[in-house]
Amino acid sequence: MSEEEIGNIEDIEDIEGLWMGNLEVPGGQELRILFNISAGPEGSPTATMYSLDQGASGIPVETVTFKDGNLHLGVKSVGGVFEGTLTEDGKTIEGEWKQMGSILPLVLSRIDEKPEMRREQDPVKPYPYDEEEVVYENKEAGVMLAGTLTTPGSEGPFPAVLLITGSGPQNRNEEVFGHRPFLVLSDYLTRQGIAVLRVDDRGVGGSTGNFSQATTEDFAGDVLAGVEYLKSREEIDPDRIGLIGHSEGGLIAPIAAVRSPDVAFIVLMAGPGLTGEEIILLQSRLIAETDGVPNETIAKNDALLKSIFSVLKEEENDTISGEEIRGLITDTLANLSEEEKQYSSYTEETLDAEVRTLVSPWTRYFLTYDPKPTLMKVECPVLAINGEKDLQVPPEENLRAIEEALEAGGNEDYTVKELPGLNHLFQTAQTGSPSEYATIEETISPDALKLIGDWISEHTREK
């Protein structure tokens, strides 16, 4: 790109620094958007984006142009574009954010430093317990896993739990939408006398490995490596090691429990009891209905999802299935009105990334894996909980499937409970829609924390 196309180097100096604005999204919620703009090699501008209230940090801005006071920022990974004009005083950039067919006003103001993100429930140091950075190996997969082990300040050996994150590459705190639920959960449990190991997913943070090529089954292997590590620690009681899995983590925990007698108990926080295909179709419809999407648009999206899933189940070749899926999405987008496009989870800008995700080993496994036969083989105690307002793993259908599988398998110690007023993250919620997650200050309901803590304490009490 020539200097003429990107603007003069002197111009870039006018907009170097941090720029933040409030984006009012449908439903009346506001999200703080931050851009960090700097002069890169040879003066060409570079930028990163932060959605502070969604916990999204350092998103690459692929296209940065600034000429005659006009700024263009293209963020390909989220299908978004900001276009604005620098005011004469050089303190604000007035413009619009365009994403998925929506055009929203966004005024950026220059700020001196990035705001620190801290939620009310985030624990504050010094902690009344010990905290240690640890690394151990899943030898079978050749993956090094990095995490944090917290142990009560009293004398052991202690009961312990390993926390298992939900879907997508997650860090040890399961950081999402500015919340760190696993940090809050581990702090609560450690204060209750329970040691906690929380771990970066493979390929995330301090852990090695390739996340994009791994399946739920592979993650169960990572979990069992963590159980082996806990058994090697003298302050941990090897007979009282359990697992807590959130969302997909609740799919992984039963697999690990069936594969190893060393798992003494499992807690499923919105863990699926249905196939991935059933879950996705249910959640897609429920979220759309709650967000006010017209029924006709919901029906079109439903039909597209079913067509995509059919391709994935019938065509194993990634190249062929990818092209078929690309065609399905492209044809659907071409037949949507501008209003309907803003409700679509697919855009032309993000199509390549969407197709890669859909044909990935993880998606293929998740879609067809039925957790019920595994749940029928789980012999250790089980606590399965869902929020009443969970739209991602709908509680009624899900808990019923889990309970039926555990009963059919002859498990004699299980508790299945729906928690009133809570969403998929176990926050106290109004509607349960994912669009609320970032704007709710609560990270995990104290009721959910107490239920989990009490149940584990009861099941790990020394006889």
TORSE-401896 format. One line per 8 residues: number of its first residue (from 1); for each residue x, z, y of C-alpha. Coordinates in Angstrom, 3 decimals. Layout:
residues N
NUM	X/Z/Y | ... $
***
This chain:
residues 463
1	0.000/0.000/0.000 | 1.428/-0.996/3.399 | 1.807/1.318/6.372 | -0.782/-0.812/8.173 | -3.333/-0.025/5.444 | -2.765/3.739/5.369 | -2.198/4.237/9.103 | 0.880/5.242/11.032 $
9	3.058/8.108/9.840 | 2.368/9.790/13.185 | -1.373/9.519/12.458 | -0.939/11.317/9.124 | 0.663/14.250/10.941 | -2.593/14.639/12.882 | -4.491/15.562/9.709 | -1.855/17.370/7.651 $
17	-3.011/20.771/6.433 | -6.115/22.490/5.087 | -9.611/21.266/5.912 | -12.751/23.080/4.752 | -16.486/22.486/5.062 | -19.799/23.609/3.573 | -21.676/21.111/1.432 | -25.404/21.819/1.197 $
25	-26.477/20.653/-2.256 | -30.067/20.092/-3.482 | -31.841/23.412/-3.878 | -30.471/24.835/-0.631 | -27.184/26.143/-2.044 | -23.901/25.729/-0.183 | -20.543/24.904/-1.759 | -17.274/25.316/0.106 $
33	-15.173/22.147/-0.183 | -11.486/22.253/0.752 | -9.011/19.384/1.111 | -5.247/19.928/1.345 | -3.728/16.865/3.026 | 0.004/16.273/3.320 | 2.504/13.488/3.933 | 3.923/12.302/0.616 $
41	6.949/10.077/-0.090 | 7.788/7.740/2.786 | 5.007/9.267/4.854 | 2.140/8.042/2.665 | -0.645/10.658/2.616 | -1.586/12.669/-0.459 | -4.379/15.180/-0.951 | -5.956/17.586/-3.408 $
49	-9.518/18.893/-3.419 | -10.903/22.357/-4.176 | -14.536/23.241/-4.813 | -14.013/26.935/-4.079 | -17.375/28.270/-5.237 | -17.189/26.266/-8.471 | -13.695/27.501/-9.279 | -12.335/23.933/-9.300 $
57	-8.743/23.803/-8.046 | -6.226/21.064/-7.291 | -8.457/18.073/-8.092 | -6.375/14.940/-7.388 | -7.550/12.733/-4.513 | -6.584/9.270/-5.691 | -7.252/7.376/-2.443 | -6.211/8.702/0.967 $
65	-6.409/6.462/4.037 | -6.364/7.464/7.707 | -6.447/4.890/10.485 | -7.753/4.968/14.046 | -9.134/8.460/13.508 | -11.120/7.475/10.399 | -10.395/9.302/7.134 | -11.291/8.080/3.640 $
73	-10.767/10.345/0.587 | -11.641/8.952/-2.851 | -11.887/11.468/-5.700 | -12.235/9.274/-8.769 | -12.414/12.098/-11.350 | -15.681/13.409/-9.884 | -17.016/10.077/-8.639 | -16.975/11.305/-5.027 $
81	-15.921/9.891/-1.657 | -15.549/11.573/1.735 | -15.574/9.448/4.880 | -15.255/11.020/8.310 | -13.929/10.743/11.840 | -11.471/13.123/13.512 | -12.892/14.598/16.727 | -10.953/14.266/19.987 $
89	-9.785/17.883/19.915 | -8.300/17.324/16.434 | -10.012/20.414/15.013 | -12.865/18.909/12.965 | -13.585/15.825/10.893 | -17.255/14.844/10.971 | -18.434/12.812/8.020 | -20.331/12.404/4.761 $
97	-19.743/13.207/1.096 | -21.015/10.516/-1.292 | -21.418/11.301/-4.989 | -23.676/9.992/-7.771 | -25.952/8.141/-5.337 | -26.297/11.132/-2.974 | -25.079/11.077/0.636 | -24.629/14.548/2.137 $
105	-23.310/15.518/5.591 | -19.958/17.313/5.496 | -18.027/18.574/8.513 | -14.465/19.675/7.777 | -12.713/22.205/10.012 | -9.012/22.907/10.113 | -8.069/26.331/8.615 | -4.752/28.162/8.390 $
113	-4.879/29.393/4.784 | -6.898/28.891/1.636 | -9.542/31.621/1.193 | -8.868/33.980/-1.675 | -11.529/33.745/-4.358 | -12.580/37.100/-5.724 | -15.910/38.043/-7.254 | -17.371/41.548/-7.025 $
121	-16.824/42.326/-10.721 | -13.216/41.146/-10.869 | -11.122/44.197/-11.857 | -8.596/45.485/-9.345 | -5.101/46.638/-10.314 | -3.683/49.080/-11.207 | -5.649/49.126/-14.481 | -6.103/52.362/-16.467 $
129	-4.769/50.566/-19.550 | -1.778/48.486/-20.652 | -1.560/44.732/-20.097 | 0.960/42.425/-21.778 | 1.645/38.689/-21.703 | 1.972/37.417/-25.292 | 2.838/34.165/-27.089 | 2.328/33.381/-30.783 $
137	2.221/30.297/-32.993 | -0.402/28.459/-34.978 | 2.220/27.298/-37.481 | -0.069/24.918/-39.331 | -0.834/22.988/-36.127 | 2.586/23.469/-34.499 | 0.922/24.932/-31.399 | 2.150/27.859/-29.295 $
145	-0.671/29.942/-27.837 | -0.255/32.093/-24.710 | -2.508/34.956/-23.766 | -2.979/38.445/-22.413 | -3.343/41.512/-24.614 | -4.903/44.609/-23.057 | -4.742/47.922/-24.929 | -6.298/51.295/-24.056 $
153	-3.974/53.856/-22.495 | -4.662/56.382/-25.257 | -2.992/56.483/-28.667 | -3.892/53.866/-31.290 | -4.409/52.250/-33.632 | -7.299/50.579/-31.799 | -10.106/48.256/-32.836 | -9.542/44.823/-31.290 $
161	-11.393/41.660/-30.348 | -10.178/38.146/-29.704 | -12.185/36.225/-27.097 | -13.038/32.555/-27.813 | -13.856/30.264/-24.885 | -16.661/27.732/-24.560 | -16.372/23.942/-24.601 | -13.856/22.042/-22.497 $
169	-10.261/23.040/-21.693 | -10.460/26.684/-20.583 | -7.911/29.239/-19.507 | -7.730/32.766/-20.923 | -10.182/34.089/-18.317 | -12.697/31.311/-19.134 | -12.564/30.592/-15.407 | -15.581/28.621/-14.212 $
177	-17.450/28.266/-10.896 | -15.215/30.868/-9.258 | -16.018/33.398/-11.994 | -13.655/34.832/-14.613 | -16.044/36.149/-17.287 | -13.371/36.889/-19.912 | -11.329/38.888/-17.387 | -14.418/40.991/-16.632 $
185	-15.356/41.320/-20.320 | -11.840/42.280/-21.423 | -11.571/44.866/-18.647 | -14.909/46.437/-19.646 | -14.111/46.581/-23.376 | -10.554/47.879/-22.924 | -11.931/50.722/-20.811 | -14.219/51.468/-23.793 $
193	-11.216/51.930/-26.088 | -11.140/48.417/-27.569 | -8.014/46.232/-27.411 | -8.683/42.673/-26.219 | -6.737/39.441/-26.675 | -7.765/36.536/-24.438 | -5.950/33.222/-24.784 | -5.413/29.878/-22.998 $
201	-6.894/27.010/-25.019 | -4.310/24.676/-26.569 | -2.896/22.384/-23.887 | -4.055/24.730/-21.089 | -1.985/27.181/-19.019 | 0.822/28.592/-21.136 | -0.407/27.101/-24.442 | 0.999/23.903/-25.939 $
209	-0.811/21.187/-27.887 | -3.203/18.346/-27.105 | -6.691/19.613/-26.294 | -8.282/16.156/-26.172 | -7.439/15.413/-29.820 | -8.664/18.756/-31.208 | -12.034/19.596/-32.780 | -14.009/22.814/-33.197 $
217	-12.404/23.147/-36.639 | -8.921/22.988/-35.073 | -9.830/25.711/-32.588 | -10.896/27.932/-35.506 | -7.310/27.594/-36.758 | -6.030/28.748/-33.354 | -8.344/31.771/-33.562 | -7.078/32.746/-37.012 $
225	-3.503/32.528/-35.712 | -4.590/35.059/-33.081 | -6.039/37.342/-35.767 | -2.722/37.185/-37.629 | -0.915/38.069/-34.417 | -3.174/41.084/-33.815 | -2.533/42.251/-37.396 | 1.207/42.247/-36.627 $
233	0.803/44.716/-33.752 | 1.285/48.343/-34.767 | -1.175/49.632/-32.145 | -4.003/47.488/-33.625 | -6.034/48.579/-36.657 | -5.933/45.508/-38.982 | -9.263/46.518/-40.556 | -11.129/46.518/-37.236 $
241	-10.387/43.098/-35.716 | -13.391/41.086/-34.523 | -14.218/37.951/-32.551 | -16.360/37.331/-29.485 | -17.227/33.670/-28.924 | -19.072/32.290/-25.899 | -21.007/29.014/-26.204 | -18.803/26.739/-28.391 $
249	-16.751/29.869/-29.060 | -19.853/31.136/-30.851 | -19.654/28.065/-33.070 | -15.981/28.717/-33.808 | -16.295/32.443/-34.621 | -18.417/31.997/-37.805 | -16.038/29.280/-39.080 | -13.099/31.670/-38.649 $
257	-15.045/34.584/-40.204 | -15.850/32.534/-43.314 | -12.243/31.364/-43.638 | -10.691/34.840/-43.309 | -11.696/38.250/-44.702 | -9.605/39.795/-41.903 | -12.461/39.176/-39.418 | -14.392/42.469/-39.421 $
265	-17.290/41.419/-37.137 | -18.381/38.632/-34.773 | -20.300/38.528/-31.498 | -21.982/35.232/-30.595 | -22.699/34.905/-26.868 | -24.988/31.859/-26.637 | -23.340/30.497/-29.784 | -25.187/27.419/-31.123 $
273	-27.383/27.691/-34.213 | -28.328/23.988/-34.002 | -26.369/20.737/-34.229 | -24.623/19.527/-31.078 | -27.020/16.589/-30.882 | -30.046/18.910/-30.895 | -28.448/21.221/-28.322 | -27.512/18.400/-25.899 $
281	-30.955/16.757/-26.061 | -32.681/20.098/-25.457 | -30.372/21.174/-22.626 | -30.504/17.790/-20.912 | -34.295/17.866/-20.763 | -34.576/21.555/-19.770 | -31.989/21.340/-16.968 | -33.552/18.162/-15.594 $
289	-37.044/19.686/-15.617 | -35.806/22.838/-13.872 | -33.977/20.780/-11.235 | -37.155/18.808/-10.495 | -36.120/15.462/-11.968 | -39.145/13.116/-12.403 | -40.482/12.809/-15.980 | -39.891/9.050/-16.074 $
297	-36.213/9.545/-15.231 | -35.903/12.299/-17.857 | -37.364/9.942/-20.475 | -34.833/7.220/-19.562 | -31.919/9.664/-19.828 | -33.254/10.952/-23.149 | -33.430/7.411/-24.541 | -29.873/6.675/-23.346 $
305	-28.485/9.826/-24.981 | -30.178/9.019/-28.291 | -28.759/5.469/-28.188 | -25.239/6.790/-27.451 | -25.485/9.306/-30.308 | -26.617/6.577/-32.704 | -23.541/4.505/-31.869 | -21.223/7.478/-32.384 $
313	-22.755/8.291/-35.776 | -22.767/4.697/-37.028 | -19.499/3.257/-35.621 | -16.260/5.118/-36.412 | -13.924/2.734/-34.574 | -13.297/4.193/-31.103 | -12.684/0.828/-29.412 | -15.858/-0.754/-30.756 $
321	-18.051/2.298/-30.196 | -16.569/2.759/-26.712 | -17.469/-0.797/-25.707 | -20.991/-0.432/-27.121 | -21.506/2.830/-25.232 | -20.080/1.318/-22.033 | -22.623/-1.491/-22.352 | -25.500/0.950/-22.893 $
329	-24.572/3.026/-19.834 | -23.901/-0.020/-17.617 | -27.259/-1.601/-18.543 | -29.080/1.675/-17.897 | -27.416/2.193/-14.499 | -28.277/-1.370/-13.491 | -31.961/-0.642/-14.120 | -32.079/2.654/-12.229 $
337	-33.328/2.967/-8.665 | -31.034/4.554/-6.069 | -33.100/7.756/-6.333 | -32.775/7.786/-10.132 | -29.006/7.228/-9.952 | -28.517/10.562/-8.167 | -29.974/12.306/-11.234 | -27.750/10.442/-13.698 $
345	-24.709/12.192/-15.150 | -22.997/8.796/-15.390 | -21.535/6.766/-12.514 | -19.581/3.526/-12.352 | -16.621/5.409/-10.842 | -16.377/7.884/-13.747 | -17.421/5.539/-16.558 | -13.953/5.198/-18.125 $
353	-13.494/8.974/-18.358 | -17.047/9.458/-19.690 | -16.531/6.903/-22.472 | -13.191/8.451/-23.480 | -14.862/11.854/-23.769 | -17.779/10.502/-25.777 | -15.601/8.826/-28.427 | -13.196/11.783/-28.656 $
361	-12.724/13.636/-31.960 | -14.301/16.739/-30.404 | -17.556/14.996/-29.394 | -17.932/13.265/-32.753 | -17.454/16.577/-34.591 | -19.659/18.623/-32.253 | -22.585/16.192/-32.397 | -22.971/16.269/-36.153 $
369	-21.714/19.732/-37.113 | -24.541/21.944/-38.382 | -23.655/25.642/-37.986 | -26.398/26.927/-40.316 | -24.585/26.454/-43.673 | -21.554/28.306/-42.246 | -23.721/31.109/-40.838 | -25.256/31.535/-44.296 $
377	-21.767/32.338/-45.635 | -20.911/34.958/-42.972 | -20.724/38.367/-44.650 | -19.404/40.536/-41.794 | -21.685/42.163/-39.155 | -23.038/39.764/-36.493 | -24.389/40.298/-32.985 | -26.051/37.123/-31.646 $
385	-27.326/37.169/-28.053 | -28.792/34.609/-25.661 | -30.012/34.817/-22.094 | -33.740/34.244/-21.713 | -33.037/31.679/-18.948 | -30.222/29.875/-20.806 | -30.875/26.142/-20.355 | -27.659/25.007/-22.054 $
393	-28.234/26.728/-25.403 | -32.010/27.317/-25.349 | -32.656/30.841/-26.689 | -35.885/30.469/-28.630 | -34.844/27.592/-30.886 | -31.257/28.767/-31.097 | -31.736/32.425/-32.003 | -34.416/31.524/-34.515 $
401	-32.005/29.158/-36.301 | -29.218/31.778/-36.333 | -31.497/34.535/-37.642 | -32.959/32.340/-40.367 | -29.466/31.296/-41.528 | -28.146/34.865/-41.625 | -31.231/36.081/-43.491 | -31.084/33.188/-45.971 $
409	-27.414/33.978/-46.644 | -28.188/37.612/-47.415 | -26.256/39.138/-44.493 | -27.327/42.777/-44.330 | -26.000/43.699/-40.878 | -27.003/41.453/-38.018 | -28.652/41.913/-34.621 | -30.288/38.986/-32.816 $
417	-31.402/39.603/-29.244 | -32.708/37.634/-26.269 | -31.713/39.220/-22.940 | -34.343/38.965/-20.182 | -33.490/37.167/-16.943 | -29.994/36.001/-17.932 | -28.570/32.464/-17.929 | -25.950/30.754/-20.113 $
425	-23.125/32.724/-18.454 | -25.131/35.964/-18.881 | -25.636/36.259/-15.121 | -28.925/37.549/-13.705 | -30.524/34.257/-12.627 | -33.574/32.810/-10.894 | -34.019/29.556/-12.828 | -31.065/29.377/-15.238 $
433	-29.963/26.006/-13.873 | -26.182/25.368/-13.899 | -26.501/24.569/-10.180 | -26.964/28.336/-9.627 | -23.824/29.493/-11.469 | -21.468/29.224/-8.495 | -23.840/30.852/-6.014 | -24.603/33.965/-8.113 $
441	-22.170/36.742/-7.203 | -22.565/38.542/-10.543 | -20.131/37.387/-13.246 | -21.732/39.086/-16.284 | -24.809/41.296/-16.322 | -23.932/44.992/-16.832 | -26.740/45.072/-19.434 | -24.980/42.376/-21.471 $
449	-21.623/44.155/-21.166 | -23.135/47.468/-22.316 | -24.945/45.888/-25.260 | -21.749/44.198/-26.489 | -19.591/47.283/-25.909 | -22.020/49.662/-27.601 | -22.513/47.380/-30.604 | -18.759/46.932/-31.140 $
457	-18.113/50.677/-30.714 | -20.792/51.432/-33.287 | -19.340/48.936/-35.760 | -15.728/50.038/-35.296 | -16.243/53.787/-35.241 | -13.826/55.393/-37.668 | -15.701/56.933/-40.578 $
***
